[in-house]
Amino acid sequence: MLVNGQWTEDWQPVQESDDDGRFIRQAAGFRHTVSTDNDQGFTPESGRYHLYLAYICPWACRTLIALRLKGLDRHISHDIVDPRLTAQGWCFGDSFDGATGDTVNHARYMHEIYTRADPHYTGRATVPVLWDRKRATIVNNESSEILRILNRGFGDLADERIDLYPAALADEIDRVNERLYDRFNNGVYRAGFATTQQAYDEAVTEVFEALDWLEARLAGQTWLAGAQLTEADIRAFVTLIRFDPAYHGAFKCNLRPLSAYPALIDYVKRLLAIPAFAASVRIDHIQAGYYGIKAINPSGIVPAGPELDYIESMSPRAA
């Protein structure tokens, strides 16, 4: 946690909770956008922007999927942090397969990127981060907004054949996203980081209500919103793909495994057949990261399973 630009305490997964032990997620601190007519100067340019990401993190992998779907990986570079959180949060290094150093700012810890953008920053140093090389600052660190920026903000640099938020489906996508977020995307965290039985029971019930709803919806249609792939599918996928290898065990979301939902298994397979989705998945990073959180797994032991039969080309440890 940064307070006025200074790292003040060892990293903890829960920075804030309510009086009943419910996990409260903190808001992002940088909320600029990129567009061709941007009055803040953040305009699309090839080679100007950089993404800081983590394979463990579903929020970060939302943006990694969109980056590749839109063909923007030719214009926006990216680095991957180590999946194992340290006392100072996310760190850079290449000792874990698939992780990189910081190739732009040469920082050791993610919080250093935040204080380069704002020397007096107070808050958590999270991923994803969209960095502007030209102005040496953070454009945005809210994944849902970066997703929209990648979809629309880069003009002719992006593949316009893919629209993840088409105007005709905007209302439906928003309704699906709203239902997904609290009960599922953030619901697994509310279960895993609950500090009272009441808070856990409430959250885990809602997680499985969300899974039941997704199963019923996808039993009758191919995509979550309309008849095409949209950002709603990205939002669902990043939590679904982590469910069995991480949330079922580490976050105690263990009423049923994902394999109990045949329509969801078919849906995950369908998305994994798309290269941008498959390339975002590193099961070894996911398990090392979640089971490395000392607050929920003090030993740091990573389990041998589960076997992920629905991901034929991936083992539980590597993608």
Secondary structure, DSSP 8 states (H G I E B T S, - for coil): -EETTEE-S---S-S-B-TT--B-----S-B----TT-TTS----TTTEEEEE-SS-HHHHHHHHHHHHTTGGGTSEEEE--SS-BTTBSB--SSSTT----TTT--SBHHHHHHHH-TT--B---S-EEEETTTTEEEE--HHHHHHHHHHTTGGGS-TT--SS-GGGHHHHHHHHHHHIIIIITHHHHHHT--SHHHHHHHHHHHHHHHHHHHHHHTS-SSSSTTS--HHHHHHHHHHHHIIIIITTTT---SS-GGG-HHHHHHHHHHHTSHHHHTT--HHHHHHHHTT-TTT-TT----S----TTSTT--SS--
